[in-house]
Amino acid sequence: MRELMDEESERLTRLAAEYYRIGCSIVEIVDLLIGKHPNLRSEPFLLAQVLRSAFNLSVHDLHYVTAWAQGEISRETLEGHLQANR
């Protein structure tokens, strides 16, 4: 099971990095990843692992992303936070 999660994490990390290279913002990437893999919404650790590996986001940033993915904050709040910390 652990090996399967590692493979999935690596694949999603590569996908996130590719989206970033073509000009997508981190918020757009999270939205795309969750759209294609809805299980990420209920697996915040996997989502955080992917984003940490792809973008080296801080734990604080990852908390904001998780809060947005779970509907606790607005997209605008997340975008504002990430822009202020970049």
Secondary structure as GFF3:
##gff-version 3
##sequence-region A 1 86
A	DSSP	alpha_helix	2	21	.	.	.	ID=ss1
A	DSSP	alpha_helix	26	36	.	.	.	ID=ss2
A	DSSP	alpha_helix	39	42	.	.	.	ID=ss3
A	DSSP	alpha_helix	44	55	.	.	.	ID=ss4
A	DSSP	alpha_helix	59	69	.	.	.	ID=ss5
A	DSSP	alpha_helix	75	84	.	.	.	ID=ss6
###
